[in-house]
Every structure is written in structure tokens, then in C-alpha cells.
Amino acid sequence: MLLKQKMLVVAVAAAAGLAAAVVAYAQAPAQTPTQPAPVARLNLSQAQKDQLKAFRDGQRKDVQAVRERMRAAHRQLREAMQADAPDESAVRTASAAVAAAQADHLALRAQAKGQLMQVLTPEQRQQMKEARAQRQTRRQDRVRRGRDSK
């Protein structure tokens, strides 16, 4: 039983550390991209830009609320894990709150992508798919180069 508790604490601590790293990364200031964002390369019409701006403006409050919930949930999990005697129930509750907030955030991202895809022409959608495939290839190449250099 003691081994199970230790394993649970280690697993949750690892999850909390990963979650904290994700939050820190998300809150870091954005770096100036070397290339324009994929959407910027699509040559959107003014009508398309206006539609997307209206959607983003409408979603802004929801996104801010979800981000605040994520921060609070991560803070709660961190506090539960840093207790002198971590309570499994408190850790599970906090972990569930983190997961729920992340799910809500992903749902908002899916809505935004759906809205974007509805606004794009078939040619622009194809350009997005090709750009995504190129990014994936570059990402895989970087991983391979990293492995080969070790």
C-alpha cells in the first residue's frame, strides 16, 4: 500500500511539473516569428479578415475566463502537491480541475479552427493543409537531427 501511495505521489508530481511547465511556456512572451503566421500567408480578403476578427472578439472573454481557470487550477494542484502531507483526494480533485480547464481550452481552439476553415476558400484550405504538412516534416527533421547528434 505504501508503494502505491509513493507511486501516486511521484506520478502526480510529474504531472504537476509538466503542467507548470506548460503554463510557464504559455505565459512567456511570444518571440518574433521568422516567417509570417500561416494565416497571414493566405492573402485573406478584407471580408474574411473582418469575419475572423468578429469571431475572435466574440470569443475573447471566454478564452480569458478559461485561461484564468487554468491558472487557478494549476495553482490549486501545485499547492496540493507541495503540502507537507499531500492528500490524495485533494490532488485528484485539483488534477480533475486542470483537466477540465484544458478540455475547455481545447474546445475553444477547435471552435476557432472551425470558424477559420468556414471562412477560407477551398484553395486557402489546401494551402493551410500544405503548410501544416511542411511544419510537421520540419519538426520531424529537427527531432531526427537531435537524435543523430547524441
Contacts in CASP RR format, 6 or more apart in sequence:
PFRMAT RR
TARGET T0000
AUTHOR 0000-0000-0000
METHOD contacts of the structure
MODEL  1
MLLKQKMLVVAVAAAAGLAAAVVAYAQAPAQTPTQPAPVARLNLSQAQKD
QLKAFRDGQRKDVQAVRERMRAAHRQLREAMQADAPDESAVRTASAAVAA
AQADHLALRAQAKGQLMQVLTPEQRQQMKEARAQRQTRRQDRVRRGRDSK
5 88 0 8 1.000
8 88 0 8 1.000
8 91 0 8 1.000
9 81 0 8 1.000
9 86 0 8 1.000
12 81 0 8 1.000
12 86 0 8 1.000
12 91 0 8 1.000
12 95 0 8 1.000
13 81 0 8 1.000
15 95 0 8 1.000
16 74 0 8 1.000
16 77 0 8 1.000
16 78 0 8 1.000
16 81 0 8 1.000
19 74 0 8 1.000
19 77 0 8 1.000
19 98 0 8 1.000
20 74 0 8 1.000
20 78 0 8 1.000
23 70 0 8 1.000
23 71 0 8 1.000
23 74 0 8 1.000
35 41 0 8 1.000
38 127 0 8 1.000
38 128 0 8 1.000
38 131 0 8 1.000
38 132 0 8 1.000
39 52 0 8 1.000
39 116 0 8 1.000
39 128 0 8 1.000
41 127 0 8 1.000
41 131 0 8 1.000
42 120 0 8 1.000
42 124 0 8 1.000
42 127 0 8 1.000
42 128 0 8 1.000
44 52 0 8 1.000
44 119 0 8 1.000
44 124 0 8 1.000
48 119 0 8 1.000
48 120 0 8 1.000
51 115 0 8 1.000
51 119 0 8 1.000
52 115 0 8 1.000
52 116 0 8 1.000
52 119 0 8 1.000
55 112 0 8 1.000
55 115 0 8 1.000
56 112 0 8 1.000
59 108 0 8 1.000
59 111 0 8 1.000
59 112 0 8 1.000
62 108 0 8 1.000
63 105 0 8 1.000
63 108 0 8 1.000
66 101 0 8 1.000
66 104 0 8 1.000
66 105 0 8 1.000
66 108 0 8 1.000
67 105 0 8 1.000
69 97 0 8 1.000
69 101 0 8 1.000
69 104 0 8 1.000
70 98 0 8 1.000
70 101 0 8 1.000
70 102 0 8 1.000
70 105 0 8 1.000
72 97 0 8 1.000
73 94 0 8 1.000
73 97 0 8 1.000
73 98 0 8 1.000
73 100 0 8 1.000
73 101 0 8 1.000
74 98 0 8 1.000
76 94 0 8 1.000
76 97 0 8 1.000
77 91 0 8 1.000
77 94 0 8 1.000
77 95 0 8 1.000
77 97 0 8 1.000
77 98 0 8 1.000
79 94 0 8 1.000
80 86 0 8 1.000
80 87 0 8 1.000
80 90 0 8 1.000
80 91 0 8 1.000
80 93 0 8 1.000
80 94 0 8 1.000
81 91 0 8 1.000
83 90 0 8 1.000
117 125 0 8 1.000
117 128 0 8 1.000
120 128 0 8 1.000
END
